[in-house]
């Protein structure tokens, strides 16, 4: 087994493990009964557990896996942040933010994003340690591109939430 195959296998296992763990954690905290958003969470989790690793495992579909993984992360971040804002802990303080909101869960989903980003970069740019990282920060596939999309999707979500109350 080459280093490339080994690293790719470990990163794919990390994606599956983090996705499955996040889904099971979500089911423990929010059982199916009584939650309107469970369909979105179930579909996103199944995509993360099954489809994203499959897309990352094939060289010709690695870009699709990267984009799908990123947008699942954005949707998860926005919906979990919205849930936390709607159910703020009392009293609100540093401890409440760290342990009484979905902040730790958001960190986990972003960890999954960065595992996917690493897998994407290694597959697309190669495993050459001397290769210099270049590109404009706000262009695909760089992190600025994701920040722009996080802000844009958050704005659309916020507008939809305000307009359709």
C-alpha positions as CSV (number, residue, x, y, z in Angstrom):
1,X,0.0,0.0,0.0
2,X,1.4,3.4,-1.0
3,X,1.4,6.4,1.3
4,X,-1.1,8.1,-1.0
5,X,-3.6,5.2,-0.7
6,X,-3.0,4.9,3.0
7,X,-3.5,8.6,3.7
8,X,-6.6,8.7,1.5
9,X,-8.1,5.7,3.2
10,X,-7.5,7.2,6.7
11,X,-9.0,10.5,5.7
12,X,-12.1,8.8,4.2
13,X,-12.5,6.7,7.4
14,X,-12.3,10.0,9.4
15,X,-15.0,11.5,7.2
16,X,-17.3,8.5,7.7
17,X,-16.6,8.3,11.4
18,X,-17.2,11.9,12.1
19,X,-20.4,11.9,10.0
20,X,-21.8,8.8,11.7
21,X,-20.8,10.1,15.1
22,X,-22.5,13.5,14.4
23,X,-25.6,11.7,13.2
24,X,-25.8,9.5,16.3
25,X,-25.1,12.4,18.6
26,X,-27.9,14.3,16.8
27,X,-30.3,11.4,17.3
28,X,-29.5,11.3,21.0
29,X,-30.1,15.0,21.5
30,X,-33.0,15.4,19.2
31,X,-35.1,12.2,18.8
32,X,-37.3,11.9,15.7
33,X,-40.5,12.7,17.6
34,X,-41.5,16.4,17.6
35,X,-38.9,18.0,15.3
36,X,-39.8,19.6,12.0
37,X,-36.2,19.8,10.8
38,X,-35.4,16.1,11.1
39,X,-35.8,15.4,7.4
40,X,-33.1,17.9,6.5
41,X,-30.8,16.5,9.2
42,X,-31.4,12.9,8.1
43,X,-30.8,13.6,4.4
44,X,-27.7,15.6,5.2
45,X,-26.4,12.9,7.5
46,X,-27.0,10.1,4.9
47,X,-25.2,12.2,2.2
48,X,-22.3,12.8,4.6
49,X,-22.0,9.1,5.6
50,X,-22.6,7.5,2.2
51,X,-22.3,9.8,-0.7
52,X,-19.5,12.3,0.2
53,X,-17.0,9.5,1.0
54,X,-17.9,7.8,-2.3
55,X,-17.4,11.0,-4.2
56,X,-14.1,11.6,-2.5
57,X,-12.9,8.1,-3.3
58,X,-13.2,8.5,-7.1
59,X,-10.7,10.9,-8.6
60,X,-13.1,12.2,-11.3
61,X,-15.8,13.1,-8.6
62,X,-13.5,14.5,-5.9
63,X,-14.7,18.1,-6.7
64,X,-18.3,17.1,-6.2
65,X,-17.4,15.5,-2.9
66,X,-15.6,18.7,-1.8
67,X,-18.5,21.0,-2.7
68,X,-21.2,18.7,-1.2
69,X,-19.2,18.3,2.0
70,X,-18.7,22.1,2.2
71,X,-22.4,22.9,1.6
72,X,-23.5,20.3,4.1
73,X,-21.2,22.0,6.6
74,X,-22.6,25.4,5.9
75,X,-26.2,24.2,6.2
76,X,-25.4,22.4,9.4
77,X,-23.6,25.5,10.8
78,X,-26.5,27.8,10.0
79,X,-29.3,25.5,11.3
80,X,-27.4,24.6,14.5
81,X,-26.6,28.3,15.2
82,X,-30.3,29.2,14.6
83,X,-31.3,26.4,17.0
84,X,-28.9,27.8,19.6
85,X,-30.1,31.3,19.2
86,X,-33.7,30.2,19.6
87,X,-32.8,28.2,22.8
88,X,-30.1,30.3,24.5
89,X,-29.0,29.0,27.9
90,X,-29.8,30.9,31.0
91,X,-27.7,32.5,32.3
92,X,-25.8,33.3,29.1
93,X,-22.1,33.3,29.7
94,X,-18.9,31.8,28.4
95,X,-19.7,28.4,30.0
96,X,-23.3,28.6,28.6
97,X,-22.0,29.3,25.1
98,X,-19.4,26.5,25.2
99,X,-21.6,23.9,26.9
100,X,-25.2,25.0,26.6
101,X,-25.4,25.6,22.8
102,X,-24.6,23.8,19.7
103,X,-21.2,25.5,19.5
104,X,-19.2,22.2,20.1
105,X,-21.3,20.4,17.4
106,X,-20.5,23.2,15.0
107,X,-16.8,22.7,15.7
108,X,-17.2,19.0,15.0
109,X,-18.9,19.6,11.6
110,X,-16.1,22.1,10.7
111,X,-13.6,19.5,11.7
112,X,-15.3,17.2,9.1
113,X,-15.0,20.0,6.6
114,X,-11.3,20.4,7.2
115,X,-10.7,16.7,6.8
116,X,-12.5,16.9,3.5
117,X,-10.5,20.0,2.5
118,X,-7.3,18.1,3.3
119,X,-8.4,15.1,1.3
120,X,-9.4,17.3,-1.6
121,X,-6.1,19.3,-1.6
122,X,-4.0,16.1,-1.5
123,X,-6.0,14.5,-4.3
124,X,-6.0,17.5,-6.6
125,X,-2.6,19.1,-5.9
126,X,-0.7,15.9,-5.1
127,X,1.3,14.8,-2.2
128,X,4.4,16.8,-3.1
129,X,5.6,18.6,0.1
130,X,7.6,21.2,-1.9
131,X,4.6,22.3,-3.9
132,X,3.7,25.9,-3.1
133,X,0.0,26.7,-2.4
134,X,-1.2,29.4,-4.7
135,X,-4.4,31.1,-5.8
136,X,-6.7,33.9,-5.0
137,X,-8.2,33.4,-1.5
138,X,-11.8,34.1,-2.5
139,X,-11.8,31.8,-5.6
140,X,-12.7,28.1,-5.7
141,X,-11.3,25.9,-4.0
142,X,-9.8,28.2,-1.4
143,X,-11.2,28.9,2.0
144,X,-12.3,32.4,1.2
145,X,-14.7,31.0,-1.3
146,X,-16.3,29.0,1.5
147,X,-16.5,32.1,3.7
148,X,-18.3,34.0,1.0
149,X,-20.8,31.2,0.6
150,X,-21.3,30.9,4.4
151,X,-22.1,34.6,4.6
152,X,-24.4,34.5,1.5
153,X,-26.3,31.4,2.5
154,X,-26.7,32.8,6.1
155,X,-28.1,36.0,4.6
156,X,-30.6,34.1,2.5
157,X,-31.6,31.9,5.5
158,X,-32.0,34.9,7.7
159,X,-34.1,36.7,5.1
160,X,-36.3,33.6,4.7
161,X,-36.7,33.3,8.4
162,X,-37.7,36.9,8.8
163,X,-40.0,37.1,5.8
164,X,-41.9,33.8,6.4
165,X,-42.6,34.1,10.1
